[in-house]
Amino acid sequence: MDISTKQVFVEGRTHTNWLEKPVDGELLQRIHELARLGPTSANCCPMRILFIKSHKAKEQLRPCLDEGNVEKTMKAPITAVIAHDLQFYDWLPKLFPHAPARDWFVGNQPLIEETAKRNGTLQGAYFMVVARSLGLDCGPMSGFDNAKLDAIFFADTQIRSNFLCNLGYGDPSKLFPRSPRFEFDEVCRIL
């Protein structure tokens, strides 16, 4: 497998307008199969993904969205809710069997929340890189009411939403010019 940095980063853009082309469920499975391989601390793998595709589910999502995110989300073929499981540590005997890693977390809520969010976010980044490498366009965003979304889609669980990522085939004719980025010397130091 050859992932092109040109495809993922140079040509990859944040899309807000979508072509009317469906996203195959097998492609979503393939994205997960690859994204799950990225490293997390103690292999904790806290990311959980809810793929919102149906009209009914999109309508449930609608009241959670900030006004500026409604149209682009409703028109996206898929909206992935990138979330994290605050009970990830219960899976550590399976995922990290060579140490008693579950014990590191039990009863330490600040460590649980920090680890889940950091590593779930990291996995969300892997998810977007893989999606782009397999030909999908991404539209990641904040701009929604996490608590409202969690109450609708994750009630009675320990799963919490982090960010949304619209997925599909973007309309390149409606992209804005790329915004500026920092140069190396503006944000990096070598000691």
Disulfide bonds with the S-S distance in Angstrom:
none
